[in-house]
């Protein structure tokens, strides 16, 4: 890690300890990252010029923590709706993350 990151020695020691003590967390983090990157590539390919990174991020982050299988369904529904020409502000699952506004029939101000 010293050769490949800009982390201080103490940060590196903390990260190594974390990987040793809690390997499942690191594994799930990487699986999540790879899944999201794969979904982003799929969205770019299917949507072409209609792809918008900001909208993709709103869809992925707007629902909070989700199992990867559900996240895939959410992103695929967003892709289908975008291809159907539905306006972004009317898409389900297109709420802004950490919003207190009500959007698309979902009350986020719980």
DRENTOR-879942 format. One line per field, with one value per residue: residue number from 1; residue in three letters; chain; x, y, z of N, C-alpha, C, O in turn. Coordinates in nm, 2 decimals. Example, Ala and Ser with C-alpha at 12.3 -4.5 7.8 and 13.67 -1.06 7.14 Angstrom:
num (1 2)
residu (ALA SER)
chaine (A A)
nxx (1.32 1.28)
nyy (-0.57 -0.22)
nzz (0.78 0.71)
caxx (1.23 1.37)
cayy (-0.45 -0.11)
cazz (0.78 0.71)
cxx (1.32 1.29)
cyy (-0.33 0.00)
czz (0.78 0.79)
oxx (1.42 1.34)
oyy (-0.33 0.11)
ozz (0.85 0.80)
! end
This chain:
num (1 2 3 4 5 6 7 8 9 10 11 12 13 14 15 16 17 18 19 20 21 22 23 24 25 26 27 28 29 30 31 32 33 34 35 36 37 38 39 40 41 42 43 44 45 46 47 48 49 50 51 52 53 54 55 56 57 58 59 60 61 62 63 64 65 66 67 68 69 70 71 72 73 74 75 76 77 78 79 80 81 82 83 84 85 86 87 88 89 90 91 92 93 94 95 96 97 98 99 100 101 102 103 104 105 106 107 108 109 110)
residu (UNK UNK UNK UNK UNK UNK UNK UNK UNK UNK UNK UNK UNK UNK UNK UNK UNK UNK UNK UNK UNK UNK UNK UNK UNK UNK UNK UNK UNK UNK UNK UNK UNK UNK UNK UNK UNK UNK UNK UNK UNK UNK UNK UNK UNK UNK UNK UNK UNK UNK UNK UNK UNK UNK UNK UNK UNK UNK UNK UNK UNK UNK UNK UNK UNK UNK UNK UNK UNK UNK UNK UNK UNK UNK UNK UNK UNK UNK UNK UNK UNK UNK UNK UNK UNK UNK UNK UNK UNK UNK UNK UNK UNK UNK UNK UNK UNK UNK UNK UNK UNK UNK UNK UNK UNK UNK UNK UNK UNK UNK)
chaine (A A A A A A A A A A A A A A A A A A A A A A A A A A A A A A A A A A A A A A A A A A A A A A A A A A A A A A A A A A A A A A A A A A A A A A A A A A A A A A A A A A A A A A A A A A A A A A A A A A A A A A A A A A A A A A)
nxx (0.08 0.20 0.36 0.16 -0.04 -0.13 -0.15 -0.09 0.15 0.02 -0.25 -0.24 -0.17 -0.40 -0.59 -0.49 -0.53 -0.80 -0.88 -0.78 -0.93 -1.20 -1.28 -1.50 -1.64 -1.47 -1.47 -1.75 -1.77 -1.61 -1.74 -1.99 -1.89 -1.80 -2.03 -2.19 -2.03 -2.05 -2.33 -2.34 -2.19 -2.36 -2.59 -2.49 -2.43 -2.68 -2.84 -2.70 -2.68 -2.88 -2.79 -2.71 -2.49 -2.54 -2.81 -2.80 -2.65 -2.83 -3.04 -2.91 -2.81 -3.03 -3.21 -3.10 -2.94 -2.93 -3.00 -2.79 -2.92 -3.17 -3.10 -3.01 -3.26 -3.38 -3.22 -3.24 -3.52 -3.52 -3.36 -3.53 -3.75 -3.63 -3.56 -3.81 -3.88 -3.98 -4.00 -3.72 -3.78 -4.01 -3.96 -3.97 -3.78 -3.60 -3.54 -3.36 -3.07 -3.07 -3.28 -3.54 -3.77 -4.09 -4.12 -4.21 -4.42 -4.31 -4.26 -4.01 -3.97 -3.98)
nyy (-0.12 0.12 0.17 0.21 0.39 0.71 0.72 0.78 0.63 0.54 0.53 0.33 0.11 0.10 0.03 -0.22 -0.37 -0.35 -0.50 -0.75 -0.81 -0.77 -0.90 -0.95 -0.71 -0.56 -0.72 -0.71 -0.44 -0.41 -0.58 -0.44 -0.20 -0.30 -0.40 -0.16 -0.01 -0.18 -0.17 0.10 0.10 -0.06 0.10 0.32 0.20 0.11 0.34 0.54 0.85 0.95 0.89 1.01 1.10 1.23 1.18 0.90 0.86 0.98 0.79 0.55 0.63 0.74 0.57 0.48 0.24 -0.07 -0.42 -0.58 -0.71 -0.59 -0.33 -0.36 -0.41 -0.16 0.02 -0.09 -0.05 0.23 0.27 0.16 0.33 0.58 0.52 0.51 0.76 0.91 1.19 1.29 1.39 1.26 1.00 0.69 0.62 0.82 1.01 1.27 1.20 1.20 1.38 1.58 1.62 1.53 1.29 1.15 1.00 0.89 0.92 1.09 1.22 1.10)
nzz (0.00 0.06 -0.16 -0.35 -0.28 -0.15 0.11 0.46 0.68 0.93 0.84 0.66 0.82 0.97 0.77 0.68 0.92 0.94 0.71 0.78 1.02 0.95 0.69 0.53 0.50 0.34 0.11 0.04 -0.01 -0.24 -0.42 -0.44 -0.56 -0.80 -0.91 -0.94 -1.12 -1.34 -1.39 -1.46 -1.69 -1.85 -1.86 -2.00 -2.24 -2.33 -2.33 -2.47 -2.62 -2.45 -2.20 -1.87 -1.63 -1.38 -1.34 -1.34 -1.10 -0.92 -0.93 -0.84 -0.58 -0.46 -0.34 -0.12 0.09 -0.07 -0.15 -0.40 -0.60 -0.61 -0.66 -0.92 -1.05 -1.00 -1.15 -1.41 -1.45 -1.45 -1.68 -1.88 -1.85 -1.92 -2.19 -2.29 -2.29 -2.08 -1.87 -1.66 -1.40 -1.35 -1.33 -1.16 -0.87 -0.90 -0.71 -0.54 -0.36 0.00 0.02 0.15 0.03 -0.12 -0.37 -0.69 -0.58 -0.35 -0.01 0.12 0.35 0.61)
caxx (0.00 0.29 0.40 0.05 -0.13 -0.08 -0.19 0.01 0.18 -0.08 -0.37 -0.21 -0.18 -0.54 -0.66 -0.45 -0.60 -0.95 -0.89 -0.76 -1.03 -1.33 -1.26 -1.63 -1.67 -1.39 -1.52 -1.88 -1.74 -1.56 -1.85 -2.08 -1.83 -1.80 -2.17 -2.23 -1.96 -2.11 -2.46 -2.32 -2.15 -2.48 -2.67 -2.42 -2.44 -2.82 -2.90 -2.63 -2.69 -2.97 -2.73 -2.67 -2.43 -2.61 -2.94 -2.76 -2.61 -2.95 -3.11 -2.83 -2.80 -3.16 -3.29 -3.02 -2.87 -3.02 -2.93 -2.75 -3.03 -3.28 -3.04 -3.01 -3.40 -3.41 -3.15 -3.31 -3.64 -3.48 -3.32 -3.65 -3.83 -3.56 -3.58 -3.95 -3.90 -4.04 -3.92 -3.64 -3.84 -4.13 -3.92 -3.96 -3.65 -3.51 -3.53 -3.23 -3.03 -3.08 -3.38 -3.66 -3.89 -4.16 -4.10 -4.25 -4.50 -4.24 -4.24 -3.88 -3.96 -4.03)
cayy (0.00 0.23 0.19 0.23 0.48 0.83 0.71 0.79 0.49 0.51 0.50 0.20 0.01 0.08 -0.04 -0.36 -0.43 -0.37 -0.62 -0.88 -0.83 -0.76 -0.92 -0.95 -0.57 -0.52 -0.79 -0.66 -0.31 -0.43 -0.64 -0.33 -0.11 -0.36 -0.40 -0.03 0.02 -0.26 -0.11 0.23 0.07 -0.11 0.22 0.40 0.13 0.10 0.48 0.62 1.00 0.98 0.87 1.12 1.05 1.28 1.10 0.77 0.87 1.00 0.66 0.46 0.68 0.80 0.47 0.44 0.11 -0.18 -0.54 -0.56 -0.76 -0.49 -0.21 -0.39 -0.39 -0.02 0.08 -0.14 0.02 0.37 0.26 0.14 0.46 0.68 0.49 0.53 0.91 0.97 1.30 1.25 1.42 1.18 0.86 0.63 0.60 0.93 1.11 1.31 1.14 1.28 1.48 1.58 1.65 1.41 1.28 1.03 0.91 0.83 1.02 1.07 1.30 1.01)
cazz (0.00 0.06 -0.30 -0.45 -0.24 -0.09 0.25 0.56 0.74 1.02 0.77 0.60 0.93 1.01 0.66 0.69 1.03 0.90 0.62 0.86 1.12 0.89 0.55 0.46 0.47 0.22 0.00 0.00 -0.07 -0.38 -0.50 -0.47 -0.65 -0.94 -0.96 -0.98 -1.24 -1.44 -1.42 -1.52 -1.83 -1.92 -1.88 -2.10 -2.37 -2.37 -2.34 -2.57 -2.59 -2.34 -2.07 -1.79 -1.51 -1.27 -1.33 -1.29 -0.96 -0.84 -0.92 -0.75 -0.44 -0.41 -0.27 0.00 0.09 -0.13 -0.20 -0.54 -0.70 -0.61 -0.73 -1.06 -1.09 -1.00 -1.26 -1.53 -1.47 -1.49 -1.82 -1.96 -1.85 -2.00 -2.33 -2.32 -2.31 -1.96 -1.81 -1.55 -1.28 -1.33 -1.32 -1.03 -0.82 -0.94 -0.60 -0.51 -0.23 0.12 0.00 0.24 -0.05 -0.17 -0.52 -0.76 -0.50 -0.24 0.09 0.18 0.47 0.71)
cxx (0.09 0.34 0.29 -0.05 -0.06 -0.11 -0.07 0.03 0.07 -0.21 -0.35 -0.22 -0.32 -0.62 -0.62 -0.52 -0.74 -0.97 -0.87 -0.88 -1.17 -1.32 -1.39 -1.67 -1.60 -1.44 -1.65 -1.86 -1.70 -1.67 -1.95 -2.02 -1.83 -1.94 -2.22 -2.16 -2.02 -2.25 -2.44 -2.28 -2.27 -2.57 -2.62 -2.45 -2.59 -2.88 -2.83 -2.63 -2.79 -2.91 -2.68 -2.62 -2.50 -2.74 -2.91 -2.73 -2.74 -3.03 -3.04 -2.83 -2.93 -3.24 -3.22 -2.96 -2.97 -2.93 -2.90 -2.85 -3.14 -3.23 -3.04 -3.15 -3.43 -3.34 -3.21 -3.44 -3.62 -3.44 -3.44 -3.73 -3.76 -3.57 -3.72 -3.98 -3.97 -3.95 -3.85 -3.72 -3.97 -4.09 -3.93 -3.82 -3.55 -3.51 -3.38 -3.19 -3.04 -3.17 -3.49 -3.79 -3.96 -4.15 -4.15 -4.33 -4.44 -4.22 -4.11 -3.86 -4.02 -3.99)
cyy (0.13 0.27 0.24 0.33 0.60 0.83 0.72 0.65 0.45 0.46 0.36 0.09 -0.01 0.00 -0.19 -0.43 -0.45 -0.49 -0.75 -0.91 -0.84 -0.78 -0.92 -0.81 -0.53 -0.59 -0.74 -0.52 -0.32 -0.49 -0.53 -0.24 -0.17 -0.37 -0.27 0.01 -0.06 -0.21 0.02 0.20 0.02 0.01 0.30 0.34 0.13 0.24 0.56 0.77 1.04 0.95 1.00 1.07 1.10 1.21 0.96 0.77 0.90 0.87 0.57 0.50 0.71 0.70 0.43 0.30 0.00 -0.30 -0.52 -0.60 -0.66 -0.36 -0.24 -0.37 -0.24 0.05 0.03 -0.07 0.17 0.37 0.25 0.27 0.57 0.65 0.52 0.68 0.98 1.08 1.25 1.28 1.34 1.03 0.81 0.61 0.71 1.04 1.15 1.25 1.24 1.39 1.47 1.61 1.52 1.41 1.15 0.94 0.85 0.94 1.00 1.15 1.23 1.06)
czz (0.00 -0.08 -0.39 -0.40 -0.18 0.06 0.34 0.62 0.84 0.95 0.71 0.70 0.97 0.90 0.66 0.80 1.00 0.81 0.69 0.95 1.06 0.74 0.47 0.42 0.34 0.10 -0.05 -0.07 -0.22 -0.47 -0.54 -0.57 -0.79 -1.00 -1.01 -1.11 -1.36 -1.49 -1.49 -1.67 -1.91 -1.95 -2.00 -2.24 -2.42 -2.40 -2.44 -2.53 -2.48 -2.20 -2.00 -1.66 -1.38 -1.24 -1.28 -1.14 -0.87 -0.82 -0.82 -0.61 -0.38 -0.33 -0.14 -0.02 0.03 -0.15 -0.35 -0.63 -0.71 -0.68 -0.88 -1.12 -1.10 -1.12 -1.39 -1.56 -1.51 -1.64 -1.91 -1.97 -1.93 -2.15 -2.38 -2.33 -2.19 -1.90 -1.68 -1.42 -1.25 -1.32 -1.18 -0.99 -0.86 -0.83 -0.58 -0.37 -0.12 0.10 0.11 0.16 -0.09 -0.32 -0.57 -0.67 -0.38 -0.14 0.16 0.31 0.59 0.85)
oxx (0.05 0.35 0.32 -0.15 0.06 -0.10 0.04 -0.06 0.03 -0.28 -0.45 -0.29 -0.36 -0.70 -0.71 -0.57 -0.80 -1.06 -0.94 -0.92 -1.25 -1.36 -1.39 -1.73 -1.65 -1.44 -1.67 -1.93 -1.75 -1.68 -2.00 -2.09 -1.87 -1.95 -2.28 -2.23 -2.03 -2.28 -2.52 -2.33 -2.29 -2.62 -2.69 -2.48 -2.61 -2.96 -2.89 -2.59 -2.78 -2.97 -2.63 -2.69 -2.51 -2.77 -2.98 -2.78 -2.75 -3.09 -3.10 -2.85 -2.94 -3.32 -3.27 -2.94 -3.08 -2.81 -2.97 -2.87 -3.19 -3.30 -3.07 -3.17 -3.49 -3.41 -3.22 -3.47 -3.69 -3.48 -3.45 -3.78 -3.83 -3.59 -3.74 -4.09 -4.01 -3.83 -3.90 -3.71 -4.02 -4.18 -3.89 -3.74 -3.43 -3.47 -3.29 -3.28 -3.02 -3.15 -3.52 -3.89 -3.90 -4.16 -4.14 -4.32 -4.50 -4.17 -4.09 -3.76 -4.10 -4.02)
oyy (0.23 0.39 0.30 0.35 0.60 0.94 0.67 0.56 0.33 0.37 0.28 -0.01 -0.12 -0.08 -0.27 -0.54 -0.55 -0.56 -0.85 -1.02 -0.92 -0.69 -0.88 -0.79 -0.47 -0.53 -0.72 -0.48 -0.25 -0.45 -0.52 -0.19 -0.10 -0.35 -0.26 0.07 0.00 -0.20 0.05 0.27 0.06 0.01 0.34 0.40 0.16 0.26 0.66 0.80 1.15 0.99 1.09 1.01 1.03 1.17 0.91 0.68 0.84 0.84 0.50 0.42 0.71 0.74 0.35 0.26 -0.01 -0.29 -0.45 -0.54 -0.64 -0.30 -0.14 -0.31 -0.20 0.13 0.11 -0.04 0.22 0.46 0.32 0.30 0.64 0.74 0.55 0.72 1.09 1.05 1.17 1.19 1.34 0.94 0.88 0.59 0.69 1.16 1.07 1.24 1.36 1.50 1.36 1.62 1.41 1.51 1.05 0.81 0.78 1.05 0.91 1.15 1.28 1.00)
ozz (-0.06 -0.11 -0.49 -0.47 -0.15 0.12 0.31 0.61 0.84 1.00 0.71 0.68 0.99 0.93 0.65 0.79 1.04 0.83 0.66 0.96 1.11 0.66 0.35 0.31 0.25 -0.01 -0.17 -0.16 -0.30 -0.59 -0.65 -0.66 -0.89 -1.12 -1.12 -1.19 -1.47 -1.60 -1.58 -1.76 -2.03 -2.06 -2.08 -2.34 -2.54 -2.49 -2.50 -2.42 -2.43 -2.10 -2.07 -1.58 -1.29 -1.13 -1.19 -1.07 -0.76 -0.71 -0.74 -0.52 -0.26 -0.25 -0.06 -0.13 0.09 -0.18 -0.42 -0.74 -0.82 -0.76 -0.95 -1.23 -1.20 -1.19 -1.49 -1.67 -1.60 -1.71 -2.01 -2.07 -2.00 -2.23 -2.50 -2.37 -2.20 -1.89 -1.60 -1.33 -1.14 -1.31 -1.08 -1.08 -0.85 -0.87 -0.60 -0.28 -0.14 0.17 0.15 0.22 -0.09 -0.39 -0.50 -0.67 -0.30 -0.17 0.23 0.37 0.67 0.95)
! end
